Amino acid sequence: MSLDLSKLISQIIDLAASLKSKRRERQEKLKFALDMLKSSAMNLSTLKQKVETSKTTWLVAGLKEGIDLAETATHCPEDFIVLASDGSHIDVDRHQSARCFLINIGIAQLRYGQKPEAQLLNFPTLFFKDGEVAITSAEGRQIPIEGQILGIKRSIEECRWLAERIRELNVDLPLVALLDGSLILWRLAEQVYPDFVVRELLVDGFLKYLNQLMELNRSKVLAIASYISYPRSTEVVNLLRLSTCPYLPVDCDRYCSGKFESKECDVVAGLLDRDLFEVILAPGQRSALFRSRSSVVAKYYGANEVNFFYVRLDGEIARVEVPGWVAENQKLVGLVHAAVVDQCQRGLGYPVALAEAHEQAVVNVADREQFWELVEQVLIEDGTSLDSSAKSASKKARWI
């Protein structure tokens, strides 16, 4: 039976009315927040001290530059290269006869200048060995690589292939390497995983390859950044929430835990960082650099400490993250800023190198079906006994 849309019309009308009301409330909050931002910019040292002594239940950005900075992009170098990596995967399917997963990494290498060139590549890898499909502790405890952990594994592979590609490049040109999504492995921070899982995925995985990129920077002009489209971050707004708090030092658990009435910081709650910078920044400009104060970054990242800025493009406000060794070099920050703006102008609002890497990496529904069919065909031809679920068999059968 199909969905009866006629029964939803009145509910959709109510939705529209609710959104209109929330939009008015949001505009009032935004006006207040912008006034507060100007005031905070004039008392930056006080705000910095408040940040460092605060204990909040929400993530607050660390201050590095003036909070209201609006920096115009410089021109890109005459000759430079942009590399981007993106990935897709086919997860483990417990209804199938073979326990395995596939990760497909797409690489786009675009050279600009006197000798323009484009190289579009993809690298599919099948993981099936015992040591590949699970993470094992020294005591023999195993955590299967599937679901969210497989998503993290894919991020590691995206960074690994990017480092490999840059290592192979024998050119004396500025390089900008782009990843899609955050440099912070949030899924590790949000879920409670055993230490041996965090160590393998983060310390011996993602950060290992970020460190390799940092080492490559010693012999090349190299900057790496991640690009987050349509971000929902609130760390800069939370700076303003912090500045409204009447308590010193700020301590949410001590003063506001269990408090059901309206709190002072609620005057800007609900706004996103992009709401602020859509007003503050002109097209092509970037915000100040901020430092992530995420607990996982503070504990593990070291020289790869995540810094970020926002940039206004024709179609959106994007968040750009860079490791600490890039953030400390103003020339590299300027190179990333210029390259991102240039890439988005070439790519109709989204970095063209990332779009091309995605096209190389994408695995669609038909690809998944054909993949599992090929696995079964090869196993049958090899004489391997196939064990699969009744659910899997029912999907292949014809129904009247």
N, C-alpha and C positions, 0 to 999 in steps of 0.2 A: 504494500500500500504506500502510495506517495504522500509526501508532506502536504497538508491542507493549508496553503498560505493564507486563504481567506480568514482563517481563525486567528491569524497573527496580526492583522492590519491594525486593530485597536492598540495592541501591545507595542507595535512599532511606532505608532503615533505618540504614545506615552514616552517611549525611548527618546524620540526627537525633542519633546518638551523638556525632558530631564537634561539632555545634553545642552540645550539652549540655556537653561538655568545655571548649570555648572560652568558654562562658558563665561557668563556674566560674573560669577563669583571668582573665577580664575583671573579675569582681567583686573578685578579689584585687588586681589592678592599680588598680582604681578606689579602693579603700580607701587604698592607698598614695598615690595621686595627691591625694586629698582632704586627707590629713595634710600632704602637701608644699605644697599650695595655702595652707593656713593658715599654715605656716611662711614661705612666700614673701610672704604679705600683710603679715607683721610686719617683713619686711626688703625693702620695696618699692624703696628707693633703690638697694640693692645689685643687685637684679634688673634695674632699669632700666639701670644701668651695664653690666651683663653683656649685655643685649640690644643696646645701642648698639655694643659692641666685638666682637660675635660674628660669625663667618663660618660659617654653617650650610648644610647641603644641603637643609634643609626650611624652610618659611615660618613665621616667628615673628611673633606679634602685637606691635604697639607699645602700650606702656602709657600710658593717659591718666588713669584713675581706679584706685581700689583694686581689686585683682584679684578679691577676694571680695565685692564690692558686690552687694547685692540690693535694688533700688529698686522700691517699690510704685507702681503707676500712679495718676495723678491722674484726676479726672473730666474727661470731654470738655467742651468749651464748650457752652453752652446751644444755640447755633446754629452750625453748621459744615457744610462740604462736603467730601466725600471723592470724589476722582476717581481712576480706575484705567484703565490702558491695557494691553492684551495683543494679541498678534498671532499669525497663522498664515500659511502661505505654500504655494504650489504651485511646486515647483522647476522649473528648466529640464529638459526631457526631450529628450535627443539623438535619440530615436527618432521624435519628432514633426516635423511639417512646418514649424513656426514656432519660432524661438528667442525665447522670452519667459518671464517668470515673474510670478507674482501675489503680492502681499502684502495681506492683509486685516487691518485694525486695528480692534479693538473698544474702545469707550470706555464706561465707566459713570460717570455723574455723579449722586451721591446726596447730597441735601441733608437735613439733620436739624434738628429744632427746631420753631419755631412754624409754619413753612411748608414742611413736608416735600415733597420732589419727587424723582422719579427720571427721568433721561434715559439711554436706552440706544441707542448709535449704532454703526454700523460703516462703514468707509471702505475698500472694495476698490480697489486700484490695479494696473493692468497695466503692466509695464515691458518695452519692446520696442525702443526706439530704440538706436542704436549707443552713445551716451554713457550709456545706462542699464543695459545688460546686461554691461558690462565696465568695469574701471578702467584708465585709460590714463596712462602716464608721459609726461613732456615729450619723451622720445626716441621715443615711439610704441609702447612695449612694453605689451601688454594682458594683464590678468588677468581671466578671466571671473567674473562674479558668479553663483555657484552653490555648492551644498553648504554647507560651513562659512561661507564668505564671505556667502552669502545669509542664513544665520542671524544673522550680525552685522548685515547690512543691515536685517533685520527689527527687531532691537533698536533701531537708530537711528530707524526709522520709528515705533516705539512711543513713544520719547522725543519725537520731533518733534510727533506728533499731540497728545501730552499738553501740550506747551508751547503749541501753537496753541489748544487748547481753553481753557487757563487765561488766555491773553491775551485771548480773547473775552469772558471772564466780567466782568461789571460789577456785582460785589457786594462789600460791605464785610464779609466773613465770613472766619474762619480757614479755610484750605484745606490739605488733606493730599492729596498726589499719590502714588500707588503704582504701582510697576512690579513685574513678576514676574521673579524671578531676580536675578542679581548686577549691581551697577553696574560691576564690573570685567569688561571684555571679555576673558575668559580665553582664548578661542580665538585672539585676536591674540597673547597672551603665550606660548601653548603651541606655536604654529606659527611658523616663520620666514618672514615675509612681507617683500617689498621695502618700503623706506621710503615710497614713494609710495602704497602700499596702506594702510599704517598711518596715514599723514597724512590720506588721504581719509575713511577709515572712522572713525577715532578723533578726530583733532584737528579736522577740518573737518566731522565728522559728529556722533558721540555727544556729545563734549565741547562742541561748539558749542551744542547744545540744552540741555545742563545749565547752560551759562553763561547762556542766555536765561532759564531758570528762576531762576537766581540774581539776574538783573537784575529779574525780576518780583517777587522777594521784597522789593525796595526800596519797592514801592508797595502790596504786599499782605502779609498774614500768611500766608506760604506755606512749607510744609515738604515736601520730596520724600524718598521712601524706597523701597527695594526690599525685597521679602519673599521669603525663601528657605525653603521648606517642607522639613522633614526633611534639614537640612544635614549634609554629611559633612566639614566643615572641622575642622582640627586645630591651628590657630594658637595657641590658648590652651593646649592640651595641650603644644604644643611649647615654650611658656614654661617648663613644668615639666620637660621634657626638658633644657632649657637649664640650669635651676637644679641639676640632678643632675650636670652635667658637671664633672669634677675639674680640667679644664684652663683656664688663664687666659692670654690670652683664649681663648674657645671657637673652635676652628678644626677643623671636621670633616675637611676634605681633608688637613690636616697630621697630625692625630693618629689618625684612624680610617679613612682611606682604605685599602681592602684588608684591613681587620681583620674576620676571619670569626667570631671568638669573640664571646660576648655582651658588649655595651657597657653602661656604667653607665646611659645614657639609655633603654635597652630596658625598664626597669622600668615605664614608662608608655606605651611605644610600642604602637600598636594601638587606643588609646582615641580617641574622638571628643570634640570640645568639648561636644556635646549630652549626653554621658554625665555630665560634670561638673555641668552646669547643671540637669540633671534632679534632682540631689540638693540643690544649693545654693539654687535658686529655688523659691519658693512660687508657686502659680497666679497669673498676672497680673503677676508681678514681672519686671523686666529685670536683666540683668547690668551690669557696668561697661561703659563705652565703650572699645573698643580701636581701634587704628589699623592699617590694612593696610600692610604693608611690601613689598607686591608691587613688583617692578621696573618693571612697566608703569605702575603708579600713581605711583611716585616720579619717573619720567621725564616723564610727560605730564599728570597730572591737576591739578596746581597747587591752586587754591582748591577744586576738587572732589575733593580727596584723600578716599579712601574710609575711613569709620569704620564700626564695626559694634557691635551688642550682640545678646545672645540674650534671648529672652523665653519664659517658660513659659506655655503655653496648656493648655486641658483635654486636648487630644489629643497634643500634641507640644511639643518645643523648636524654635522657629523662629529664624532669623538675620535681623536687620533691618539693612540698610546705609543710611547717609546720607552725603551729601557733606560736606566739611569745614565749609562755611558754615552748615550745619544743626547739625553737632556742636558748634560753638563757641557756639551759642545754647541755653542750658538750657531756655528756654521752648519752643523748637521741638522739642527732643529730647523734652520732656515731652508735647507735642502729638502727636508721632508715636507714642510709647509708648501713650498713652491711646487714640488712634484705632485702632491695631492690635489692642489687646486688645478694644475695643468691636466692631470689625469681625469679629473671630473669634468673639466671643460671638453675634453676629447671624448669622454664616455657618456655624455648626456646626463650628467649629474652623479655618476658613480665611476670610480676609477676603472678605466678601460682595461688595465692589466688584470685586475681582479675579476672583471667580467669575463675576460678571455680564459683565465685560469679555471674559473667555474665551469665554463662550457666544456673544457677539456676533462674536467673531473666528474661531471654530473652522471649519476646512474639512475635511470628512470625505472618505472614499474616493469616495462617490457624487458629491460636489461636484467632485472632481478629474476624474472620468470625464466628467461633464456639461460641465465647462469645456473640455476638449480637444475634445469633440464639437462644441461651439458654435464654437470656433476654426476647426475644419475646415469646418463648415457655412458660416460667413461667408466664408472664403477661397474655397470652391467657388462660392458665389453671386457673388463678386466676380470670378470668372474667373482666380483666381491658381493657378498650377501648384503642385501639392502633391508634395513629396518626403518620404517617410518610410521607415523601415527595414522589412525583412522581418519582424523581430521584432514590430514594432508591428502589421503586417498580420495576423500569425498569431494575435495576441491577439483580434482582431476576428472571426476566422473561426470557424465552428462545427466542432467536432470530434466524431467518432463515439465 
